[in-house]
């Protein structure tokens, strides 16, 4: 019965669904007149400014990011998004973290959500390699100011509230929390 109910809802909404821009979808959490849609599409090519390789140095570590466009699809809803890959090396060139060679976009654990409602930053989720005790997951904000299109800043806010056990005292997350890192387009 539950399956039939959800199928009917899906079919009802699919008949009235439409394609909207990512910007319009970003407004949905703050407005009460969000249209029914089945595809939040990058109609205005707003994700294109992020698609590149970006590099920066913070606290002796070199951060390199690659972003590409992908599609999220679940329960009849599609959304254009960014998919991220990251490589972090220490001051001696030792690789600390690297998903550049990962063939599966899902296994990079760096996935686009959408723009903030004010459209000033793009939000992504990131789950690091830490043990669950350290709770290394959160939302990464990517921001490119119109006047500096080859510079981007990233900021990660931790999202994990529940952890098990003790995190080691010397633990440092892959992307530091609440710290803006400046990156340059390569």
C-alpha positions, 0 to 999 in steps of 0.5 A: 500500500505504501509503495502504491501511495508513493507511486501515485504521488510520483506520477502526479508530480511527474505530470506537472513537473518541469525543468528549472534553473539551479538558481531557482532551485536554490531559492526553494528553501527560502520561498513558499512558491517553489515550482514542482520540477523534475530537473534542476538544470544548469541553464545559465552555465553557472557551474562552468566558472568552477570547472577547472583545477585549483591550487593553494597553500595553507599551513604548509600543505598544498591543496589541489582541487579538480571540479567537473559537472555531473548529474545527481538523480534520485526518485525521478529528480535530476540536478546538475552538480559539481563533483570534486576531487582533491589532492593534498601534499605536505611541505616535503611533497608527501601525498596526504590525501588523493582522489585524483585517480579515483574512477568512481565519482561516488567514491570521491565523497566530494559531491555538489549540493547547490548554490546558497539561496543568495547565490554567492557560493556553491555548496558541496558535501565532503566526507574525509578519511578519518575514523568515525570518532573524528566526524570528518564530514561537512559542507564545503562552500566554494566562492568566486567573486565576479571581479576575480574569476581566477581566484576561489576560496573554500571554507568547510563547516563540520556537519558531523554531530555524532561520533564514537570513541575518542579522536586522536589529540593530534588529528587534523581534518583534510580540509581544515574547519572554519578556515578559508583557503585561497585557491588559484585557477591553474 
